[in-house]
């Protein structure tokens, strides 16, 4: 039963994490750039709905359940599992996902949160800083999303290597 719960959590919350990141990078970010100053209103509404809180939680559930599944699959001998193509696929995917999470939490999230704070202040002098922070968050978001797509691919094919 634990295996089923872990796999469900891993797949469900992984889909939410990757899907929400892809939506933000490919659709929401460009749409916000198109609307300009009114983007702050939408971002405030998203913060009100706790989107910046939920995405890291989804990511953590995905990571914890994934590493737990890997440990169970290895039977206590992760080194032996990593010497198999399947183990390397799952292991590499897990490491890339962990790095994507760290980059997202340490670089992207603070840049987004700070730019939203500055936008709420309505200080015209802060516009250059807001643009710099948004650009940083966009570039970092693109990197994180590519990393998550790599992870998704590795996880999808690892059993068949």
KAGI-V654064 format. One record per residue. N is the residue number from 1. SS is DSSP state (helix for helix, strand for strand, loop for the rest). Layout:
<<N:SS> <N:SS>>
This chain:
<<1:loop> <2:helix> <3:helix> <4:helix> <5:helix> <6:helix> <7:helix> <8:helix> <9:helix> <10:helix> <11:helix> <12:helix> <13:helix> <14:helix> <15:helix> <16:helix> <17:helix> <18:helix> <19:helix> <20:helix> <21:helix> <22:helix> <23:helix> <24:helix> <25:helix> <26:helix> <27:helix> <28:helix> <29:helix> <30:helix> <31:helix> <32:helix> <33:helix> <34:helix> <35:helix> <36:helix> <37:helix> <38:helix> <39:helix> <40:helix> <41:helix> <42:helix> <43:helix> <44:helix> <45:helix> <46:helix> <47:helix> <48:helix> <49:loop> <50:loop> <51:helix> <52:helix> <53:helix> <54:helix> <55:helix> <56:helix> <57:helix> <58:helix> <59:helix> <60:helix> <61:helix> <62:helix> <63:helix> <64:helix> <65:helix> <66:helix> <67:helix> <68:helix> <69:helix> <70:helix> <71:helix> <72:helix> <73:helix> <74:helix> <75:loop> <76:loop> <77:loop> <78:helix> <79:helix> <80:helix> <81:helix> <82:helix> <83:loop> <84:loop> <85:helix> <86:helix> <87:helix> <88:helix> <89:helix> <90:helix> <91:helix> <92:helix> <93:helix> <94:helix> <95:helix> <96:helix> <97:helix> <98:helix> <99:helix> <100:helix> <101:helix> <102:helix> <103:helix> <104:helix> <105:helix> <106:helix> <107:helix> <108:helix> <109:helix> <110:helix> <111:helix> <112:helix> <113:helix> <114:helix> <115:helix> <116:helix> <117:helix> <118:helix> <119:helix> <120:helix> <121:helix> <122:loop> <123:loop> <124:helix> <125:helix> <126:helix> <127:helix> <128:helix> <129:helix> <130:helix> <131:helix> <132:helix> <133:helix> <134:helix> <135:helix> <136:helix> <137:helix> <138:helix> <139:helix> <140:helix> <141:helix> <142:helix> <143:helix> <144:helix> <145:helix> <146:helix> <147:helix> <148:helix> <149:helix> <150:helix> <151:helix> <152:helix> <153:helix> <154:helix> <155:helix> <156:helix> <157:helix> <158:helix> <159:helix> <160:helix> <161:loop>>
